[in-house]
Amino acid sequence: MSLLPASKLVLKDRTGQTLERCEDGDLFHDYVLGQYTPLAPHTNKLRSVNLLYRSFAECGVSSEGTHLVHHVRNALGPFRTVWGIKTLAGKITGWEFYFYDFARTHADLSISRMCGVLAPLLTVDCAVSRELPWHMWSVEFSPQHLQKKATSAVDIYIDMRSYKAHGSTLAFENVYTFHDSRKDIDAVLHRLRSSVHFDDARDNLGALIPPWLFRCGRMCVANKRRADGLYFSRIATPAAQRFVAERAFPESVVRFFAEHRGELDHLLWDVGFDFVGDTEPLVITKASIYGSF
Amino acid sequence: MALSSEKMPALRTLKTEPAPAASSVHLPENAPAPPERWAENSLLVAFSFRCNLACTFCMVEDVLHAFEGTTLETFRRFAAQPGALDGIRRIVFSGGEVTLAKNLLEYIEFARSLSGIEHVRLQTNAVRLADKAYLKSLADAGCDEYFVSFHGHNAQVFDLITQKKGSFEEVLSGIEAVRQAGLTLITNTAIAAQNVNHLAEIVKTVSPFAPASMEFWNYWPRADEKAERGHFVRVGDARQPLIEALLACVERGIAPTVKWFPKCLLGPLAMYHDDGQPKSLIELSARLPDAKKAFLEGDPIPDYFEREPGYACIYEGVCEHADNLSEKGTPASGRCAGLAEPYISRFGWEANTLQPKRKVAVADYDSTMSLVRDAGEKRSSAGKVAVWLDRFGFSQGARVEGFTLVSVTPTQDKSLLSLAFQSVGGNVVVRIAPKNESRRAPVRTPSFDLFYNVGDRTPKEAASALIRTVALAIQSNDPGQLTLP
């Protein structure tokens, strides 16, 4: 697989944002790096990574962020990395890159190798030397991290759990279960009803699982330290557009979908949010959207 | 749904049998077969969205006067296409109010001239049908079926909904004219907050006019994306009056149809459920690439279909009733579309109210590797009811004054608790609501207002003894400040 020709990378839209367009041989992945067939002819339409670029621009780190994408892609090759944009209270708080290796060979994707690859652009504090049976690990970063003003930790995902790695210490973080939202709905309901943050008699399940997200690819229920989470995979562009609008993503991110209407209909997106309701009625806190490059 | 002083008298004067829980509904042996699923073989041709009434829950209110209707020429061009009418046996003219169209007769005559068309139907409010000469001209042109909107059991409710004083009498005159002319009458009642407590009474009002069928369509929230118009009734609250209405139909030999209401809540009456909708010429045309050029003249109101509500059910992946292909549009025949998305957004998925007909038993599902399966309600609804009854010395199945307490049904919003008592000789329903001194109540305790209705065949003395005993038991154990379970 060749990397993108440079000419394709310098195209810009009217906001001055770099635009990457799909080539014939592009691969499309959801947020667990599951490959999908695009919904419509894709050649010359936009790649999902353009939304990530827009979010970098929103935070004033367009150059650093775009450079990081190119850097990771050069090191791993295209179509191997999942990205996520994280928001809280309408503001972008950061991003996360996810590296999958379901075969667990950990060859070119070993954490130590990738930390070395990232080192020129991100300072990552992970010195876990033991071999662990992870199928994915991720690194979270903010504008401060991109400007080398902070050190990133690593999250390591083993089976249904994740652990935060700081230096050589590992701390338990989250539990995730994945479900076919329709066939496994009893399991989803069970997971939600057993959450300390959701009260079936108090909270509106329809707000937690909006009907326009219900028919997603898979639903993931997460239990976290200070919140629980729901993720919806493989939603079409109109639903993604509605999600960023309803979850109050920054205006420029919301506008991206409208500006490029007709150039995104081939894509599927993944979205998720955290919710908290242990002391007050449930509220949705953090929200995120995912793509791949 | 909050009880209001307006609604309580209606509750007290219901004469139909009280509706038990759906699971214990019993159909009479001579229950009529479900009506033909007419949507499957019908083509709907839309007329201008204009009307001489102004129903509060009008589904095209936002586009009134925005659509000029399908021209006869457009209809002709469409019908001339090879295969356009394959499988179509009925043309349905709808609006707005079709009888306002001056050239309606030409449409009917053209429809009748088409090969394979056996019926021509008007969806109408029937106001103009009282003009017998006009009705005769429609019939002579070939219109044999009249699908009449009928949303209230008396002038007060009906005129409130249509927002036109006198409309109840006008429409009754219209359907009487249809009956006298020997034409086919079908009525359609929207289920909405304004009339939900009167559905069975609507059956009683309409039945003398010998309808071939009575349809009950749950409020369809087109252009009400946020469910803000106040017409929705929680399905758990609408179920009982709907079942009463359906049984009232069945008892009178009238085959009912229910649309847009969860099939799983209807018990054996689910046989009368049909979420099918006919193909629509405007819809078919608008979805083709060159729609405007091919068939439609003028703007085919581009936002109209975008604002159609989607439907979904939380159990659609596990329920036999579900329409597995129910994207926006027409569900497969016999399938249940579920709940409207605006309803779900506002009121939730009703996951604890719906009773899916499971394709796979819950117990077979083991993928969460969970040790417990009953996370959720800290105490079941039935448990809460049992504790509440126990305070007054009652329990489900208890014998009281020769009657058996066969069911105790709370409304979803806890505004009403219905105690259904049955004996060999009859039945009595006692309804308990939070005390509201602004209304009259036959019995009032420190916390509650009690209402009752007595089945037609129930001996009055026995019913009185039962009601007195129930009232005294509650009165003597009610210190005030109690709430319903």
Chai-1 contact restraints between the chains, C-beta under 6 A:
chainA,res_idxA,chainB,res_idxB,connection_type,confidence,min_distance_angstrom,max_distance_angstrom,comment,restraint_id
A,R182,B,E316,contact,1.0,0.0,6.0,A-B,restraint_1
A,R182,B,G317,contact,1.0,0.0,6.0,A-B,restraint_2
A,K183,B,G317,contact,1.0,0.0,6.0,A-B,restraint_3
A,I185,B,I314,contact,1.0,0.0,6.0,A-B,restraint_4
A,I185,B,G317,contact,1.0,0.0,6.0,A-B,restraint_5
A,D186,B,V362,contact,1.0,0.0,6.0,A-B,restraint_6
A,D186,B,Y365,contact,1.0,0.0,6.0,A-B,restraint_7
A,A187,B,S367,contact,1.0,0.0,6.0,A-B,restraint_8
A,A187,B,T368,contact,1.0,0.0,6.0,A-B,restraint_9
A,H190,B,A375,contact,1.0,0.0,6.0,A-B,restraint_10
A,R193,B,A375,contact,1.0,0.0,6.0,A-B,restraint_11
A,R193,B,G376,contact,1.0,0.0,6.0,A-B,restraint_12
A,S194,B,A375,contact,1.0,0.0,6.0,A-B,restraint_13
A,D200,B,G376,contact,1.0,0.0,6.0,A-B,restraint_14
A,N204,B,G348,contact,1.0,0.0,6.0,A-B,restraint_15
A,L205,B,G348,contact,1.0,0.0,6.0,A-B,restraint_16
A,L205,B,W349,contact,1.0,0.0,6.0,A-B,restraint_17
A,L205,B,A351,contact,1.0,0.0,6.0,A-B,restraint_18
A,G206,B,I344,contact,1.0,0.0,6.0,A-B,restraint_19
A,G206,B,S345,contact,1.0,0.0,6.0,A-B,restraint_20
A,G206,B,G348,contact,1.0,0.0,6.0,A-B,restraint_21
A,G206,B,W349,contact,1.0,0.0,6.0,A-B,restraint_22
A,P211,B,A312,contact,1.0,0.0,6.0,A-B,restraint_23
A,P211,B,E341,contact,1.0,0.0,6.0,A-B,restraint_24
A,P211,B,I344,contact,1.0,0.0,6.0,A-B,restraint_25
A,F214,B,A312,contact,1.0,0.0,6.0,A-B,restraint_26
